[in-house]
Amino acid sequence: MALRLMQFKGSDGVRRVIAADESGASFVRGATDVRSLALQAIEAGQSLAEAVAAAGREGSVDPAEALAAGQLLAPIDHPDGAHLVLTGTGLTHLGSAEGRDKMHRDAAAAEHKTDSMRMFLEGVEGGKPGEGAIGQQPEWFYKGNGHHLVGPGDALEMPGFAQDGGEEPELAGIYLIGPDGTPWRIGLCLANEFSDHVTERHNYLWLAHSKLRQAALGPELLVGAAPSDVRGTSRIVRDGATIWEKPFLSGETNMSHTLGNLEHHHFKYELFRQPGDVHVHFFGTATLSFSDGVKTEVGDTFEIEAAPFTLPLRNPLAQEEDTGLTTVKAL
């Protein structure tokens, strides 16, 4: 079982880092947050797993019990939320064989391909370049900063003006920029890249607006090599009953782009290589309840689970009060 890191906050308010693997789960000695631990690893020329081993582990903890008690935070954060960047890429997943074939048939039959179809097909053709080559760039979007990051169990809140709050079950890459500007992938998380699909459907040029929403991370940071084939389940629970459930796929086997290609086209911008910054990048999905005609309601709970992660990601849906017109004052 691969190493998984979690951020724990006890009833006394003290933060600690949990390390879990086949030997069990325990606290990393002296570690209070994953970002600081990762910075120490970079400075020491160690892998994150080596840094954990060097620090040593103490005590024991049951991650499932800690999650149920509300003691597990998002597995990454930054002391200054403005230096945690949330971004993502879309049209990156192949989906089922039937869905892929249908897209190709529709594309071949259409006299004029939509921009979305063209981008999807360009990714299929050029998203997995050979070693050392640069592939086709994907669709890219900005979601916000650390103030939009939600942990396991916390509510995902739609703005008061939102038309929809829908789940997007996927993987997120977690990155830390080293002192010399090198991006380091410190792990992967299970994620809900929460979006407003009604707004996006109205006009695809409103995608930017639809993505400016909160996003949730599962409690575990999976350290080491990224799994190539991830299979999970996404569901919506309303009043204690499951109203929608569907499997989802991720990992490079089920994607039209390599992670390396998606990473290049994000970090090729010097803007995103500022030392000390944290990046959470959502890799996309092909499974949405919205596509099946589901309309979510305040009070619904989104549940996402997938191996090799051992803990689920659950978040209730809420909505902020609509504050009406936002005005700007002149100085």
C-alpha positions, 0 to 999 in steps of 0.5 A, a space after each residue: 500500500 502506497 504512503 498516504 499523508 493526512 493533516 490532523 487537527 486535534 480537539 486541542 487545536 494542535 495540528 499534526 501530520 498522519 502517515 499511513 501505509 501497510 504498517 498502519 497509521 501514525 503521526 510524523 514526529 515533529 510535523 505540523 503540516 504537509 507543506 512544511 514537510 515537503 519543503 524540508 524534503 526538497 531542501 534535504 534532497 529527499 523524497 517525501 517518503 524519505 523525509 517521513 522516514 527520517 523524521 520518524 513516526 510515533 503513536 497510532 491513529 485510526 484515520 477513519 475514526 479521525 475523519 468521522 470525528 471531523 479531525 482531518 483537514 484538506 491534506 494541503 494548505 498554505 498559511 497565506 491562502 493567496 499563495 495556493 492556486 486552484 486550476 484545472 483542465 477539461 476534455 481530458 478523459 476518454 470515458 467509456 468505449 461507447 462514449 468515445 465511439 459516439 464522440 468520434 461518430 458524431 464528429 465524423 458526421 458533423 459538417 462543422 465540429 464544435 470547438 469542444 469537439 475539436 479540442 477533445 479530438 486534438 487531445 486524443 491525437 496529441 495529448 500523449 507525446 513521446 518521451 521529451 516531446 511537448 504535446 497538444 495543450 488542453 483546455 485550462 481554467 482557473 478556480 480560485 485560491 486557497 479561500 476556495 479550498 474545502 476539506 472533507 466533510 465541509 459544505 460546498 457552498 454555491 454563491 447566492 447568484 449560482 444557477 447550479 452546484 454540481 459535482 465533478 469526481 476526479 483526481 487532483 495533483 498537488 504541487 509545491 514550488 521549490 526555492 529555485 522555481 522547480 515544480 514538485 508534484 508531492 502527491 495526488 488527492 481524490 477531489 470534487 471539482 465543484 462547478 455550475 453546469 447550468 451556467 456553462 451550458 448556457 454558453 461555453 464562453 461562460 466556462 470561466 464563470 462556472 468554474 469560479 467555485 469552491 472545490 473539495 479535496 479528500 483527506 488523503 495525499 497519495 505519495 509516490 508514483 501516480 496510479 495509471 488506472 483509477 476506478 471509483 464511484 460517485 453518488 448523491 445522497 438526499 434525505 438518506 437515500 442515494 438518488 444517483 450513483 455512477 462509476 468513474 475512471 481516471 488515471 492516464 490509462 483512461 485519459 487522452 493526455 499524460 499527466 506530464 503533458 498537462 503539467 507542462 502546459 500549466 507550469 510552462 508559465 513562469 507566473 506559476 513557478 513562484 517559490 513556496 506557492 502551492 498548486 492544486 490542479 484538477 485533471 478532469 472527469 467524464 462522469 457528471 450527474 448533470 449529464 444524466 439530468 440530475 438537479 442537485 438541491 441544497 442539503 444533498 451530499 456528494 460522496 466520492 470514493 476510489 481505490 487506492 484511496 482508503 477514505 471517501 470524500 463527502 461534502 454537503 451542498 449549501 448556498 450562500 445568501 445572494 447579496 445582490 449588486 456589488 458596487 465599487 466606490 471611487 476614491 
